[in-house]
Amino acid sequence: MNIKDKSISELKALCDEIRARILEVVSQNGGHLSSNMGAVELIVAMHYVFDAKSDPFIFDVSHQSYTHKLLTGRWDEFSSLRKIDGISGYTKPEESEFDYFVAGHSSTSISLALGAAKAIKLKNEERVPVAFIGDGAMSGGMAYEALNELGDNQFPCVVILNDNEMSISQPIGALSKYLSQKMASHTYSRFRGAVKSFFRKNMSEGAQYMAKRFEDSFKLIMPGLFFEELGIRYIGPIDGHNLEAIIKTLKLAKNLKCPVVVHAQTIKGKGYEKAEGYEEKWHGVGPFDLDSGESLSASDRASATEIFSKTLLNLAKKHENIVGITAAMPKGTGMDRLIAEFPERFWDVAIAEQHGVTSMAALSKEGFKPYIAIYSTFFQRAYDQIIHDLAIMNLDAVLCIDRAGIVGEDGQTHQGAFDISYLSPIPNISLCAPRSAENFKEILEYSYQHKGVLAIRYPRGAFKFDEIRAPKIEFAKAQFLENNHAKISLIGYGNGVGKAAQVAKGLEFKSNLIDLVFAKPLDEKFLLNLAKFSKIWYIFSDSAKRGGVGEILISFLHDRGISDVKVITFEYDDHFIKHGATSAVEKKLGIDPESIIKKILTDKYY
Ligand SMILES: Cc1ncc(C[n+]2csc(CCOP(=O)(O)OP(=O)(O)O)c2C)c(N)n1
């Protein structure tokens, strides 16, 4: 039955079925549980009121779009959520004609809705774009750039603000606090009415002045006024789980034919008791047992993030001028530990990578040493700020690039593939990467004394390479892990060293195992010496081939006029890498250790 023909009670039953399906699949495959459980009624109502075939449905980040997927012909396939060749955890036009845009990075929905509205006007059509955005995503600067233009241009467009008073963690920022005052607004409305009528009855000049002052100060606490002042109609707050109320409001908003914000309050995790009130834990989860809520994917090895977090905390205890930020990922980056211990020196700046980097540049100028912990994929947002505010100023700062390499189930929008390629051309920036937990500690120890910008990339999860003790780090110095004076060298960078070591074990001949440690500047003396006796270099790094470690080495050899060294790199080819478990994805790309061993043995360059 078409959703539009359903009664309210049938729609409510549908919401229950959707919640059960989400719980069933996410408990098996992992995914964004609480964001999706809280958005069910809003998305069902969206499909009821608007036309999913013609009205652009634009989900911000799109991690909460499972209900939309289930309502658009993907009910059965949904069991393959986030698995290789399965349903993506985000919207993807390649997957369904109902997915208007690829999304994964935050705060793009209002810009897309505004762009779509412009196109619709130019084409003389009647369609209405609908942006679905969470209160967390509303902390990103792009949302305001779009609202600013939207209020000015007045294109018809509906923005559903899904306010669950949570980002991944506690939301940061003045706007979030401002929206939270909504509950108070009813009381204030009544209070305002009473005060106004008092002033009306006693209208002396002084009383009129007081009335005006009262009105002005009152504006500060009305949630809708912020949008209204920008020229955008505001409706709300409404109960985002009350289907009748949502449907009524969305119909009204659709018919207004101007920009409208519908502010809905929802409960993140709604319908799974264990998640309600524990939103952060349940925002993104691995497989778990539905009855107990216990995780089914425990790992006994410390993640790179965990090593980072603990080591930086020790450094911060020693050096009082260390400061740092995360951009809405305190737990994900391990900065939560530092924020808890030193709340006056470490901050969550909300989904504001650009602002985060620039604000830290000023702290650096003032003599502090900033550690900026952001995922590789989200650092892309702050590219100009890294160049313009850190590098040109030649300031001291450490870019802590988490989730470098293939990140697994989040897929295309989240892969940490490009940081080496986009950072290496920037002057005043040095690039390094740890291979193991012990080596990471050494690199972080070193980082405090580094002059200029130092970018350190490290993977999601645990390092592939294990060592009990790692030698000290010296600036721009590579390290031999095994020197057999062999013709073949396996040169690793970061987590690539672990893969190189695995491959070395599977080869039928002796090779040299090298950790580059620094991709910029290169250890030229070391490499020139190596080139004298080792003529085949295999490169291992979790990064894009274009501008990656292999190309950096090829261009070095070329510049030095060395033409008798062959460089073969096992980095990522020039296409976007899809989702799935990292090991399965690497296998598919032919860059897992077994495939590489096979390739080396068949190529027979040795
Ligand atoms: C540019 C960018 N930075 C960080 C993230 C990571 N991230 C994904 S969802 C999310 C929180 C979104 O909160 P909200 O919009 O309120 O949605 P909710 O899950 O609470 O429904 C964050 C920070 C991102 N997707 N994009």
The ligand as a Gaussian input file, in Angstrom:
#p B3LYP/6-31G(d) Opt

LIG

1 1
 C       32.479000      17.701000       8.665000
 C       32.103000      16.599000       9.600000
 N       32.663000      16.540000      10.823000
 C       32.328000      15.551000      11.677000
 C       31.423000      14.601000      11.313000
 C       31.120000      13.427000      12.231000
 N       29.700000      13.393000      12.630000
 C       28.830000      12.544000      12.060000
 S       27.300000      12.679000      12.693000
 C       27.785000      13.864000      13.770000
 C       26.827000      14.450000      14.755000
 C       25.590000      14.876000      14.113000
 O       24.697000      15.288000      15.097000
 P       23.226000      15.625000      14.667000
 O       23.244000      16.389000      13.406000
 O       22.560000      16.283000      15.833000
 O       22.576000      14.235000      14.344000
 P       22.051000      13.116000      15.357000
 O       22.938000      11.936000      15.130000
 O       22.134000      13.627000      16.755000
 O       20.672000      12.842000      14.943000
 C       29.145000      14.146000      13.623000
 C       29.895000      15.105000      14.432000
 C       30.868000      14.690000      10.016000
 N       30.018000      13.772000       9.565000
 N       31.219000      15.692000       9.197000

